Amino acid sequence: MNSRDRVLERAKSFLYKNGRLLDRRRFEYHFEGGSAQAVLDVLRAYQNPDGGFGNALEPDIRCPQSQPVPTEMALRIMDEIRAFDSEVMDGIVRYLRDITLPDGGFPFVFRSALEYPHAPWWEVERDDVPSINPTGTVIGMLYKQNVNREIYEEAWFKKCVDYIWRYMEEARPDGYHDGIQWVEFLRHTPDQSRANRYSTVVDEWLRKPGTIERDPDAHGYVHKVLDWAPARDSYAGKFVTSDDLNVHLDAVLDQQQNDGGWAISWLAVGPGAESEWRGWLTVERLKTLRSYGKI
């Protein structure tokens, strides 16, 4: 049995030595027949009384208070396990309703994050300015869920949708974290005739050299082929070749560390946050390898 045959076994060992309970439950759900309910039970621990998520669900935002991006992560996790829980969703909607800015959109981060350890990119001088990140994905996920469709007619939701369309009219995608907001919103908005206009802008940007990093050995905080196309049905998959995919899949296999996990490409807040991120990323890498039939 060669090392590649033991990818899953080694990753499991890493997760049980180093990963959060959340990521162990995610692993169990995807690879051991674990239940979505078990993931939800752990996810709820990160939800605050105001309905939003904090408590280092995003490992580089260590504050207990609710923040927009951890709330986006909670929506992504429920989407990942195909279980938008109605009680969790009720809290999220209540939180988003409360933090929607007067002209729509959510802030990138609230200044309450500054009172606790945090990565430098989470520092802001103002928290009353809307940001496409995470507004685009949050609204995209809310369109995708099916437990509360009444919110589409609420004023706060319509304001956020209007903000996103205004933003797309005036701006262009700028970096991975901005670009995926465009993709997620445009994929799930019911107004696909309007979305087609802006999808053309996204497609042109994704085709540009450098948007998708093609070098599997590139170092630093870059976003490579499998970051953009982590699954067979990923939107950006149409902009990469089968050769690109095979090269990057082989690289991901080779990049599994001796301890069984995968390394992150940025400096975490501390050793605990690094372990948490590595656990998250390890599950993500395994999901990608399985999607493309490598494990």
Secondary structure, 3 states (H helix, E strand, C coil): CCHHHHHHHHHHHHHHHHCCHHHHHHHHHHHCCCCHHHHHHHHHHHECCCCCECCCCCCCECCCCCEHHHHHHHHHHHHHCCCCCHHHHHHHHHHHHHHCCCCCCEECCCHHHHHCCECHHHCCCCCCCEEHHHHHHHHHHHHHCCCCCHHHHCHHHHHHHHHHHHHHHHCCCCCHHHHHHHHHHHHHCCCHHHHHHHHHHHHHHHHCECCEECCCCCCCCCCEHHHHCCCCCCHHHHHCCHHHHHHHHHHHHHCCCCCCCCCCCCCCCCHHHHHHHHHHHHHHHHHHHHHCCCC
